[in-house]
Amino acid sequence: MARKAPKAEVLKKLCILSKNQCAFPGCEHTILNQNGEYIAQLCHIEAAEKGGQRYNESQSDEDRRSESNLMFLCHAHHKVTDNEAIYTVEVLKEMKLTHEALPEVVFNSDLLMQKVQQVLDEQELIRNTLKGFSKSGDLVNFPIQGPDIEEAWTPESGRFYTSKCSKFKYMMKEGWLHVELTLNDGAIFYFEVNEQGSVRNSSTPYPINEYSVYIPTQLVLSKKRVDLENGNYDIVTELKWSKGSVIEHFRYDGVFMGVDCNARCTVNHQERKMAVVDNKPYRDRTPHH
């Protein structure tokens, strides 16, 4: 079953019932702060996905995104309620009902709804972006397993997401997913990727000159050298079947200096290799005329 965002009418009701305050008893943490920033979380009582707290196998996706299964909590109390032994379904439902029965509070619920919807849209974009990467369980070479999203909000630096595997965190900004991976040897690998699978601004845990780029021959449409003013040069490879392009950067003496891979790719750090992915065997492709 696929995770589904709450419907607009459900989201609007939840925002109003929230009283702009964490539902945990005695907590005065606001959901929308005085600067209009969304600084809390919309939480499931019974988890939206398998592996989450209080997940109910028999519950439908519609029930999971229903008003009765959702409540607002601050980040600290969202973490506290992960303790399923104490915070059972019954306890959280009673907490929700008690909070929603409190006197009405005047605040900008429409703005809160708008901010929450932005986060939900952003999460969906992250999911769609991550779909293109390997989920084979290879945590050594390319450990993208997401999206297993636990949202956290830091107004000064952006909205960050982390997977349950603490070695993986990411942030969406202007359509690019900024990913930081901590490898098993402690090295950190950073790159930015968009929904089309293009990768940019990547940094590697080992000297960049130790890496090489592999492009399957069947994907190559054309390849040319572009000489630069400082003596350095680029090798520009255009790919077939609208797969994008790859620009390899070399120093004047032939030392590899990096790559702009505007195509779906993977990285094998053990072999120091960046490879463009060809998802479909060559023999299965329909020729373009």
Secondary structure as UniProt FT lines:
FT   HELIX           8..17
FT   TURN            18..20
FT   TURN            25..26
FT   TURN            34..35
FT   STRAND          41..44
FT   TURN            50..51
FT   TURN            53..54
FT   TURN            57..58
FT   HELIX           61..64
FT   HELIX           67..69
FT   STRAND          70..73
FT   HELIX           75..80
FT   TURN            81..82
FT   TURN            84..86
FT   HELIX           89..100
FT   HELIX           109..130
FT   TURN            131..132
FT   TURN            139..141
FT   STRAND          150..154
FT   TURN            155..157
FT   STRAND          158..162
FT   TURN            166..167
FT   STRAND          168..173
FT   TURN            174..175
FT   STRAND          176..182
FT   TURN            184..185
FT   STRAND          188..193
FT   TURN            195..196
FT   STRAND          199..203
FT   HELIX           208..210
FT   STRAND          212..214
FT   HELIX           217..219
FT   STRAND          220..227
FT   TURN            229..230
FT   STRAND          233..239
FT   TURN            241..242
FT   STRAND          245..250
FT   TURN            252..253
FT   STRAND          256..262
FT   STRAND          265..268
FT   TURN            269..272
FT   STRAND          273..276
FT   HELIX           282..284
//
